[in-house]
Amino acid sequence: MTSSTLSAEFTLPEEHSANRSSPRRWLFSHTMRYWPLSITLIGGAIANAALAAAVPILVGQAFDVVLATPFDPNALLRIALIIVATQVLRSVLQFGRNFSAELFGQRTERDIREELYVNLLGKSMTFHSLQPVGDVMARATNDVREINLMFNPGINLVVGSGIFMFMPLIFAPRYDPSLIITPLLYIIAYTLAIRYYLRELDPVAGEVRESFGELNSRLAEAIDGVETVKGMSQERNEVHRFVSNARRYRDAVVHQGDIEARFLPLLLLALASAGGLLHALILYSQGVLEVGDVVAYFGLLQLLRFPTFVSLFAYSQVSLGVAGARRILELINKETDLDQNLFGYQNEMVGEIEFRDVSFIYEQGEPALQNISFKVEPGQTVAIVGQTGTGKTTLAKMVNRTYDVNSGQVLVDGVDVRDWNLEALRRRISIIEQDIFLFSRSITANINFGLQDATKGMSVEAAQAAQAEEFINSLPDGYDTVIGERGVTLSGGQRQRLALARAFLTDPRILILDDSTSAIDSETEDNIQQAIYAAARGRTTLIITHRLSQIRWADLILVLRKGRLVAAGSHDELMDASEAYRRIFTERG
């Protein structure tokens, strides 16, 4: 499955389309864009193994020179110089191979991080509401890093050690054809042992990554909600929960270590070394081999030590990388119902809104909205009222396609929102939530978030309109003051005024205020009311509110009850005709 087959709210053009049908194919499709580096890596590994094999062969020749009569010191010097030259060349090639592998891993990690980040930005709010942030962070950081380590040192060592395995097969027959038996039997036994090892290791590596994700998820949740934890005196329970998750992760790592400790090829290597040496000594006793041949052959068998010892670590690293890739791909491949609709409607927005028999239900929940129908003319101000949990916020988020209808239609300017280009639709709609999110950046950067190229004068003008300039100027660095994460260094009223300024700056055609003045003190309320009234002039405004002062001056009031629209009209009309509205108004009064 390629990225083009997945719906997304946001995508970027891809130079390379990754195959997402399985973790291994996905990884392979990423590596293919850097195939020249793979040639360098494999070529360097072959040259490295061949030059490593040259050492025992040359040492064997040196033994024959030393034992020969008469002794030839020049021949011994020549062999020594050849060994030095081959190993210097080997070092250069080894550097090139390792550099290529490192570059391979770093570039692949970068590409996968970018692909995952763009994909996450393209997921719908339904996805983000259900996906734990800590687990996403674990996948986006540690799992991606494991993929890097899978390439280097993982695959780098697997390729290098695999080629080392064949050196005794290639060079042993030069002394006697029968000497191929030991390395051949070892390779067969080694291959079978590695297959069993990987089959046993793979699910455990997956559990290591899963348990780490769970550990990270719960930790992030506890830290994010630390105020609630402390306020409810639940520190001890949270510690117990963390210890339990840490124990699960520890047990998974210990289980992985137990499998690695029972690595059979280590025993096979000892048997191959002993068997090969015995075979060579028998041939020597029969006069088939010289002393130097025995030394050289035993040296060639020792080349098997490198792949044997390295594979204990390298294959574990590859297995962890594949497990990480599986978790990342699982995240990427999770479907989202919303599509950015690149070629959709992009005309200027007037601000007309119409709901036609709209129903919506959250996953595994009760219907949030049922058969909602109404129409808002451009420039009208609409107040949406009702008890908590009646679907007010859900209704508002249908307008900019935060959520899509299950049935019916939501139209903006007579065009179904699903037929709009999603970016064009959302750029012309601003939503100010009750739970304001501000970034750990400067005041100016937060105001300018929706219009990155805004001038300082535009930022100041928006702050003034939102009645925020006075408190901004009282801060140590004014507009350049960096606020804490999520705006924790500001009061609720200050955060909401910054959010208002951010919305005013983008000059939206549709403005949605979701109980956005709930945290503003009474002294500031009148000024904020004037700012909102001024902002609403000339644009369609939806206000979810409990404040009677805002409800009164709305052109249209929608009364929701249990997900249904039970009344609609002006304040005076509803006071006469709607018992539900009169009850709400009386309670507020």
C-alpha positions as CSV (number, residue, x, y, z in Angstrom):
1,M,0.0,0.0,0.0
2,T,1.5,3.3,-1.0
3,S,1.0,6.7,0.6
4,S,-1.1,7.8,-2.3
5,T,-3.8,5.3,-1.4
6,L,-4.3,6.6,2.2
7,S,-6.6,9.5,3.0
8,A,-5.0,12.3,4.8
9,E,-5.8,15.9,5.9
10,F,-2.4,17.1,4.9
11,T,0.3,15.7,2.7
12,L,3.5,16.9,1.0
13,P,4.7,15.8,-2.5
14,E,6.9,12.8,-2.2
15,E,10.0,12.3,-4.3
16,H,9.9,8.6,-3.4
17,S,6.8,6.5,-2.8
18,A,7.3,4.0,0.0
19,N,5.8,0.5,-0.2
20,R,3.7,0.2,3.0
21,S,2.4,-3.3,2.5
22,S,4.8,-4.8,5.1
23,P,7.6,-3.6,7.3
24,R,10.3,-5.3,5.3
25,R,9.1,-4.0,2.0
26,W,8.7,-0.5,3.5
27,L,12.3,-0.5,4.7
28,F,13.5,-1.9,1.4
29,S,11.7,0.8,-0.5
30,H,13.4,3.4,1.7
31,T,16.8,1.9,1.2
32,M,16.5,1.8,-2.6
33,R,16.7,5.5,-2.9
34,Y,20.2,5.3,-1.6
35,W,21.3,2.2,-3.7
36,P,24.7,3.7,-4.6
37,L,25.6,3.7,-0.9
38,S,24.6,0.0,-0.7
39,I,27.0,-0.8,-3.5
40,T,29.8,1.0,-1.6
41,L,28.8,-0.9,1.6
42,I,28.7,-4.3,-0.1
43,G,31.8,-3.6,-2.1
44,G,33.7,-2.5,0.9
45,A,32.5,-5.6,2.9
46,I,33.8,-7.9,0.1
47,A,37.1,-6.2,-0.1
48,N,37.4,-6.2,3.7
49,A,36.8,-9.9,4.0
50,A,39.1,-10.8,1.1
51,L,42.0,-8.7,2.6
52,A,41.3,-10.2,6.0
53,A,41.6,-13.7,4.5
54,A,44.9,-12.7,3.0
55,V,46.5,-12.4,6.4
56,P,46.3,-16.1,7.5
57,I,47.4,-17.2,4.0
58,L,50.4,-14.9,4.1
59,V,51.2,-16.0,7.7
60,G,51.1,-19.6,6.5
61,Q,53.6,-18.7,3.8
62,A,55.8,-17.0,6.4
63,F,55.8,-20.2,8.5
64,D,57.0,-22.1,5.4
65,V,59.8,-19.5,4.8
66,V,61.0,-19.7,8.4
67,L,61.1,-23.5,8.4
68,A,62.7,-23.7,5.0
69,T,66.4,-24.4,4.6
70,P,68.1,-22.2,3.8
71,F,66.2,-19.4,5.5
72,D,65.4,-16.4,3.2
73,P,65.0,-13.2,5.3
74,N,64.1,-11.2,2.2
75,A,61.2,-13.4,1.4
76,L,60.0,-13.0,5.1
77,L,60.4,-9.2,4.8
78,R,58.4,-9.2,1.5
79,I,55.6,-11.1,3.1
80,A,55.5,-8.7,6.1
81,L,55.4,-5.7,3.8
82,I,52.5,-7.3,1.8
83,I,50.6,-7.9,5.1
84,V,51.1,-4.2,6.1
85,A,50.0,-3.0,2.6
86,T,46.9,-5.2,2.5
87,Q,45.8,-4.1,6.0
88,V,46.4,-0.4,5.3
89,L,44.2,-0.8,2.2
90,R,41.7,-2.8,4.3
91,S,41.5,0.0,6.8
92,V,40.8,2.6,4.1
93,L,38.1,0.4,2.6
94,Q,36.7,-0.3,6.1
95,F,36.4,3.4,6.7
96,G,34.5,3.9,3.4
97,R,32.2,1.0,4.2
98,N,31.4,2.2,7.7
99,F,31.0,5.8,6.5
100,S,28.5,4.6,3.8
101,A,26.6,2.5,6.4
102,E,26.4,5.4,8.8
103,L,25.2,7.8,6.0
104,F,22.7,5.1,5.0
105,G,21.3,4.9,8.4
106,Q,21.2,8.6,9.1
107,R,19.5,9.5,5.8
108,T,17.0,6.7,6.2
109,E,16.2,7.8,9.8
110,R,15.7,11.4,8.5
111,D,13.4,10.3,5.7
112,I,11.3,8.0,8.0
113,R,11.0,10.8,10.6
114,E,9.8,13.2,8.0
115,E,7.4,10.6,6.5
116,L,6.0,9.9,10.0
117,Y,5.7,13.5,11.0
118,V,3.8,14.5,7.8
119,N,1.6,11.4,8.2
120,L,0.8,12.3,11.8
121,L,-0.1,15.9,10.7
122,G,-2.4,14.3,8.1
123,K,-4.3,12.2,10.6
124,S,-7.8,13.2,11.7
125,M,-8.7,14.3,15.2
126,T,-10.5,11.0,15.7
127,F,-7.1,9.3,15.4
128,H,-5.3,11.8,17.7
129,S,-8.1,11.6,20.3
130,L,-7.6,7.8,20.6
131,Q,-3.8,7.6,20.2
132,P,-1.8,8.0,23.4
133,V,0.7,10.9,23.0
134,G,3.5,9.1,24.9
135,D,3.2,6.0,22.6
136,V,3.3,8.2,19.5
137,M,6.5,9.9,20.9
138,A,8.1,6.5,21.6
139,R,7.5,5.4,18.1
140,A,8.6,8.8,16.6
141,T,11.8,8.8,18.6
142,N,13.1,5.5,19.9
143,D,11.6,3.2,17.2
144,V,12.9,5.5,14.4
145,R,16.3,5.5,16.1
146,E,16.2,1.7,16.2
147,I,15.8,1.6,12.5
148,N,18.9,3.8,12.1
149,L,20.8,1.3,14.4
150,M,19.4,-1.6,12.4
151,F,21.3,-0.3,9.3
152,N,24.4,0.7,11.2
153,P,25.8,-1.2,12.9
154,G,23.1,-3.9,12.4
155,I,22.9,-4.6,8.6
156,N,26.4,-3.3,8.2
157,L,27.8,-6.1,10.4
158,V,25.3,-8.7,9.0
159,V,26.5,-8.1,5.5
160,G,30.2,-7.9,6.5
161,S,30.1,-11.0,8.7
162,G,28.1,-12.9,6.0
163,I,30.8,-12.3,3.5
164,F,33.5,-13.4,6.0
165,M,31.7,-16.7,6.2
166,F,32.5,-17.6,2.6
167,M,36.2,-16.8,2.8
168,P,37.2,-20.3,4.2
169,L,35.0,-21.9,1.5
170,I,36.8,-19.9,-1.3
171,F,40.4,-20.3,-0.1
172,A,40.5,-23.6,1.8
173,P,40.5,-25.8,-1.4
174,R,43.8,-24.2,-2.5
175,Y,45.4,-26.5,0.2
176,D,43.2,-29.5,-0.3
177,P,39.6,-29.9,-1.7
178,S,38.5,-31.9,1.3
179,L,39.1,-29.0,3.6
180,I,36.0,-27.3,2.4
181,I,33.9,-29.8,4.5
182,T,34.3,-28.1,7.9
183,P,33.4,-24.6,6.8
184,L,30.5,-25.9,4.6
185,L,29.0,-27.9,7.5
186,Y,29.5,-24.9,9.8
187,I,27.7,-22.5,7.4
188,I,24.7,-24.9,7.1
189,A,24.4,-25.5,10.8
190,Y,24.9,-21.7,11.4
191,T,22.2,-20.8,9.0
192,L,19.7,-23.2,10.6
193,A,20.7,-21.9,14.1
194,I,20.2,-18.3,13.0
195,R,16.8,-19.0,11.6
196,Y,15.7,-20.6,14.8
197,Y,17.3,-17.7,16.8
198,L,15.5,-15.0,14.8
199,R,12.2,-16.9,15.0
200,E,12.5,-17.0,18.8
201,L,13.8,-13.4,19.0
202,D,11.3,-11.6,16.7
203,P,8.2,-11.6,19.0
204,V,10.4,-10.8,22.1
205,A,11.9,-7.8,20.2
206,G,8.3,-6.7,19.4
207,E,7.4,-7.0,23.1
208,V,10.5,-4.9,24.0
209,R,9.3,-2.1,21.7
210,E,5.7,-2.4,22.8
211,S,6.4,-2.4,26.5
212,F,8.7,0.6,26.1
213,G,5.9,2.5,24.2
214,E,3.5,1.7,27.1
215,L,6.0,2.8,29.7
216,N,6.6,6.1,27.8
217,S,2.9,6.6,27.2
218,R,1.9,6.3,30.9
219,L,4.9,8.5,32.0
220,A,3.9,11.2,29.6
221,E,0.3,11.0,30.7
222,A,1.3,11.3,34.4
223,I,3.6,14.3,33.8
224,D,1.1,16.0,31.6
225,G,-1.5,15.6,34.3
226,V,0.8,16.1,37.3
227,E,-1.4,18.9,38.7
228,T,-4.3,16.5,38.8
229,V,-2.1,13.7,40.3
230,K,-0.9,16.1,43.1
231,G,-4.4,17.6,43.6
232,M,-5.9,14.1,44.2
233,S,-2.9,12.8,46.2
234,Q,-2.3,10.0,43.8
235,E,1.5,10.1,43.6
236,R,1.8,6.7,45.3
237,N,-0.6,5.0,42.8
238,E,1.2,6.6,39.8
239,V,4.5,5.4,41.1
240,H,3.1,1.8,41.4
241,R,1.8,2.1,37.9
242,F,5.1,3.3,36.6
243,V,7.0,0.5,38.5
244,S,4.6,-2.1,37.0
245,N,5.2,-0.8,33.4
246,A,9.0,-0.6,34.1
247,R,8.9,-4.2,35.3
248,R,7.2,-5.3,32.1
249,Y,9.8,-3.6,30.0
250,R,12.6,-5.0,32.2
251,D,11.2,-8.5,31.9
252,A,11.0,-8.2,28.1
253,V,14.7,-7.1,27.9
254,V,15.7,-9.9,30.3
255,H,13.9,-12.4,28.1
256,Q,15.7,-11.0,25.1
257,G,19.0,-11.4,26.9
258,D,18.1,-15.0,27.9
259,I,17.6,-15.9,24.2
260,E,20.9,-14.2,23.3
261,A,22.7,-16.1,26.1
262,R,21.6,-19.4,24.5
263,F,23.1,-18.4,21.2
264,L,24.0,-21.8,19.6
265,P,26.5,-20.7,16.9
266,L,29.1,-20.1,19.7
267,L,29.2,-23.8,20.4
268,L,29.2,-24.6,16.7
269,L,32.2,-22.4,16.2
270,A,34.2,-24.3,18.9
271,L,33.2,-27.6,17.2
272,A,34.2,-26.3,13.8
273,S,37.6,-25.0,15.0
274,A,38.4,-28.3,16.7
275,G,37.1,-30.4,13.8
276,G,38.9,-28.3,11.2
277,L,42.2,-28.4,13.0
278,L,42.0,-32.1,13.5
279,H,41.2,-32.6,9.8
280,A,44.2,-30.5,8.8
281,L,46.6,-32.3,11.2
282,I,45.5,-35.6,9.8
283,L,46.3,-34.4,6.3
284,Y,49.6,-33.1,7.6
285,S,50.5,-36.5,9.1
286,Q,49.7,-38.0,5.7
287,G,52.1,-35.6,4.0
288,V,49.3,-33.8,2.1
289,L,49.8,-30.5,3.8
290,E,52.8,-28.5,5.0
291,V,53.0,-26.7,8.4
292,G,52.3,-23.4,6.7
293,D,49.2,-24.9,5.1
294,V,47.9,-26.1,8.5
295,V,48.5,-22.6,10.0
296,A,46.9,-20.8,7.1
297,Y,43.8,-23.1,7.1
298,F,43.3,-22.8,10.8
299,G,43.7,-19.0,10.4
300,L,41.0,-19.1,7.7
301,L,38.7,-21.0,10.1
302,Q,39.2,-18.2,12.7
303,L,37.6,-15.8,10.2
304,L,34.4,-17.5,11.3
305,R,34.8,-16.0,14.8
306,F,33.8,-12.5,13.5
307,P,30.4,-13.5,12.0
308,T,29.7,-15.8,15.0
309,F,30.3,-13.2,17.7
310,V,29.0,-10.2,15.7
311,S,25.7,-11.9,14.8
312,L,24.8,-12.2,18.5
313,F,24.5,-8.5,18.6
314,A,23.8,-7.6,14.9
315,Y,20.8,-9.9,14.4
316,S,19.3,-8.6,17.7
317,Q,19.7,-5.1,16.4
318,V,18.1,-6.0,13.1
319,S,15.2,-7.7,14.9
320,L,14.6,-4.6,17.0
321,G,14.8,-2.4,13.9
322,V,12.2,-4.5,12.1
323,A,10.0,-4.4,15.3
324,G,10.3,-0.7,15.4
325,A,9.5,-0.4,11.7
326,R,6.4,-2.6,12.3
327,R,5.2,-0.2,15.0
328,I,5.8,2.9,12.9
329,L,4.1,1.5,9.9
330,E,1.2,0.5,12.0
331,L,0.8,4.1,13.0
332,I,1.2,5.3,9.4
333,N,-1.2,2.8,7.9
334,K,-4.0,3.6,10.4
335,E,-6.8,4.9,8.2
336,T,-8.3,8.4,8.5
337,D,-11.6,9.2,7.0
338,L,-10.7,12.8,6.0
339,D,-9.0,13.7,2.8
340,Q,-7.4,17.0,2.0
341,N,-9.1,17.1,-1.4
342,L,-6.2,18.9,-3.2
343,F,-8.3,19.7,-6.2
344,G,-11.4,20.7,-4.3
345,Y,-13.3,24.0,-4.2
346,Q,-11.1,27.0,-3.3
347,N,-13.1,30.2,-4.1
348,E,-13.3,33.1,-1.7
349,M,-15.6,32.3,1.2
350,V,-18.7,34.4,1.9
351,G,-19.7,32.6,5.2
352,E,-23.0,31.0,4.6
353,I,-23.4,27.8,6.6
354,E,-26.1,25.1,6.2
355,F,-26.7,21.8,8.0
356,R,-28.9,19.3,6.2
357,D,-30.2,16.4,8.3
358,V,-26.7,16.0,9.9
359,S,-26.0,13.0,12.2
360,F,-22.7,12.1,13.8
361,I,-21.5,9.3,16.1
362,Y,-18.2,8.9,17.8
363,E,-16.5,5.5,17.6
364,Q,-18.1,3.1,20.0
365,G,-20.4,5.7,21.5
366,E,-23.9,7.2,21.5
367,P,-25.0,9.5,18.7
368,A,-23.6,12.9,19.3
369,L,-25.8,14.7,16.8
370,Q,-29.1,13.5,15.2
371,N,-30.9,15.0,12.2
372,I,-29.6,18.5,12.7
373,S,-30.9,21.0,10.1
374,F,-30.5,24.8,10.0
375,K,-29.1,27.6,7.8
376,V,-27.0,30.6,8.8
377,E,-26.7,33.7,6.4
378,P,-23.4,35.3,5.8
379,G,-22.4,37.7,8.6
380,Q,-24.9,36.4,11.1
381,T,-24.0,35.7,14.7
382,V,-25.3,32.4,16.0
383,A,-25.4,31.3,19.7
384,I,-25.4,27.6,20.3
385,V,-26.8,26.7,23.8
386,G,-27.7,23.6,25.7
387,Q,-26.6,21.6,28.7
388,T,-23.2,20.0,28.9
389,G,-22.8,17.0,26.6
390,T,-25.6,18.0,24.1
391,G,-23.2,18.1,21.1
392,K,-22.5,21.9,20.8
393,T,-18.8,21.6,20.3
394,T,-19.2,18.6,17.9
395,L,-21.6,20.6,15.8
396,A,-19.2,23.5,15.5
397,K,-16.3,21.2,14.5
398,M,-18.3,19.9,11.7
399,V,-18.0,23.2,9.9
400,N,-14.2,23.0,9.4
401,R,-14.2,19.2,9.0
402,T,-12.5,18.4,12.3
403,Y,-15.0,15.6,12.1
404,D,-17.0,14.5,9.1
405,V,-20.7,13.7,9.2
406,N,-21.9,10.1,9.3
407,S,-25.0,11.1,7.3
408,G,-26.4,14.3,5.9
409,Q,-24.5,17.4,4.6
410,V,-22.7,20.4,6.0
411,L,-22.4,23.1,3.4
412,V,-20.4,26.3,3.4
413,D,-21.4,28.8,0.7
414,G,-23.6,26.1,-0.7
415,V,-20.7,23.7,-1.2
416,D,-20.4,20.5,0.8
417,V,-17.4,20.9,3.1
418,R,-16.2,17.5,1.8
419,D,-15.9,19.1,-1.7
420,W,-13.8,22.0,-0.4
421,N,-10.0,21.9,-0.6
422,L,-9.4,21.2,3.1
423,E,-6.6,23.8,3.5
424,A,-8.7,26.5,1.8
425,L,-11.7,25.7,4.0
426,R,-9.7,25.8,7.3
427,R,-7.7,28.9,6.4
428,R,-11.0,30.9,6.3
429,I,-12.3,29.5,9.6
430,S,-10.9,30.2,13.0
431,I,-11.9,28.2,16.1
432,I,-11.1,29.4,19.6
433,E,-11.4,26.5,22.0
434,Q,-12.3,26.6,25.7
435,D,-9.0,24.7,26.4
436,I,-6.5,27.1,24.8
437,F,-3.3,25.6,23.4
438,L,-0.3,28.0,23.2
439,F,3.2,27.0,22.1
440,S,6.3,27.5,24.1
441,R,7.3,30.4,21.9
442,S,7.2,34.2,22.0
443,I,4.0,36.1,22.4
444,T,4.4,37.4,18.8
445,A,5.0,33.9,17.4
446,N,1.8,32.6,19.1
447,I,-0.3,35.5,17.8
448,N,1.2,35.1,14.3
449,F,0.8,31.3,14.3
450,G,-2.0,31.3,11.7
451,L,-0.3,34.0,9.5
452,Q,3.4,33.4,9.7
453,D,4.4,36.4,7.6
454,A,2.4,39.0,9.7
455,T,4.2,42.2,10.5
456,K,4.8,43.4,14.0
457,G,2.2,46.1,13.5
458,M,-0.4,43.5,12.5
459,S,0.4,41.5,15.7
460,V,0.0,44.6,17.9
461,E,-3.3,45.5,16.2
462,A,-4.7,42.0,16.7
463,A,-3.6,42.1,20.4
464,Q,-5.3,45.5,20.9
465,A,-8.5,44.2,19.4
466,A,-8.4,41.2,21.8
467,Q,-7.8,43.5,24.8
468,A,-4.4,41.8,25.3
469,E,-1.9,44.6,24.8
470,E,-2.0,45.9,28.4
471,F,-0.9,42.6,30.0
472,I,1.5,41.9,27.2
473,N,3.4,45.1,27.8
474,S,3.5,44.3,31.5
475,L,5.6,41.1,30.8
476,P,9.4,41.3,31.1
477,D,10.1,41.3,27.3
478,G,6.7,42.4,26.1
479,Y,5.8,40.8,22.8
480,D,9.1,38.9,22.8
481,T,8.4,37.1,26.1
482,V,8.6,33.4,25.7
483,I,5.7,31.7,27.5
484,G,5.8,28.3,29.1
485,E,4.6,25.1,27.4
486,R,0.9,25.2,26.7
487,G,1.0,28.8,28.1
488,V,1.2,27.7,31.7
489,T,2.9,30.9,32.8
490,L,-0.2,32.9,31.8
491,S,-3.6,33.0,33.5
492,G,-6.7,31.5,31.8
493,G,-8.0,34.9,30.8
494,Q,-4.6,35.9,29.3
495,R,-4.4,32.7,27.3
496,Q,-7.8,33.2,25.9
497,R,-7.1,36.8,24.9
498,L,-4.0,35.6,23.0
499,A,-6.1,33.1,21.3
500,L,-8.6,35.8,20.3
501,A,-5.7,37.9,18.9
502,R,-4.5,34.9,17.0
503,A,-8.0,34.4,15.5
504,F,-8.4,38.2,14.7
505,L,-5.1,38.3,12.8
506,T,-6.2,35.7,10.3
507,D,-9.3,37.7,9.4
508,P,-11.5,34.6,9.0
509,R,-14.8,34.5,7.2
510,I,-16.2,32.2,9.9
511,L,-15.3,32.6,13.5
512,I,-16.2,29.9,16.1
513,L,-15.9,30.7,19.8
514,D,-16.2,27.6,21.9
515,D,-17.0,29.1,25.4
516,S,-13.9,31.1,24.8
517,T,-14.6,33.8,27.4
518,S,-15.3,31.4,30.3
519,A,-12.0,32.2,32.1
520,I,-12.1,36.0,31.7
521,D,-12.7,38.0,34.8
522,S,-15.7,40.2,35.1
523,E,-13.6,43.4,35.0
524,T,-12.3,42.4,31.5
525,E,-15.5,40.9,30.3
526,D,-17.1,44.1,29.0
527,N,-14.0,44.9,27.0
528,I,-13.8,41.4,25.6
529,Q,-17.5,41.5,24.7
530,Q,-16.8,44.7,22.7
531,A,-13.9,43.0,21.0
532,I,-15.9,40.0,20.1
533,Y,-18.8,42.1,18.9
534,A,-16.4,44.1,16.7
535,A,-14.8,40.9,15.4
536,A,-18.2,39.4,14.6
537,R,-19.1,42.4,12.4
538,G,-19.0,41.4,8.8
539,R,-18.3,37.7,9.4
540,T,-20.3,34.7,10.3
541,T,-19.8,33.9,14.0
542,L,-20.8,30.8,15.9
543,I,-20.7,31.2,19.7
544,I,-20.9,28.3,22.1
545,T,-21.6,30.1,25.4
546,H,-23.4,30.1,28.7
547,R,-23.2,33.9,29.0
548,L,-26.6,35.6,28.7
549,S,-25.0,38.8,27.4
550,Q,-23.6,37.0,24.4
551,I,-26.8,35.0,23.8
552,R,-29.0,38.1,23.8
553,W,-27.4,39.8,20.8
554,A,-27.1,36.7,18.6
555,D,-29.1,36.9,15.3
556,L,-30.0,33.2,15.6
557,I,-30.0,30.9,18.7
558,L,-29.8,27.2,18.4
559,V,-31.0,25.1,21.3
560,L,-29.6,21.6,21.5
561,R,-30.8,18.8,23.8
562,K,-29.4,15.3,23.7
563,G,-27.8,15.8,20.3
564,R,-31.0,17.1,18.7
565,L,-32.0,20.6,17.6
566,V,-35.1,21.3,19.7
567,A,-35.5,25.1,18.9
568,A,-34.0,27.8,16.7
569,G,-34.8,31.5,16.5
570,S,-34.1,34.9,18.1
571,H,-34.0,35.5,21.8
572,D,-37.5,37.0,21.8
573,E,-39.0,34.3,19.6
574,L,-37.5,31.5,21.8
575,M,-38.6,33.1,25.0
576,D,-42.2,32.9,23.6
577,A,-42.1,29.6,21.9
578,S,-39.5,27.3,23.6
579,E,-39.8,25.9,27.1
580,A,-36.3,24.4,26.8
581,Y,-34.8,27.8,26.1
582,R,-36.8,29.6,28.8
583,R,-35.6,27.0,31.3
584,I,-31.9,27.5,30.3
585,F,-32.3,31.3,30.3
586,T,-34.0,31.2,33.7
587,E,-31.3,29.0,35.2
588,R,-28.6,31.3,33.9
589,G,-30.4,34.3,35.2
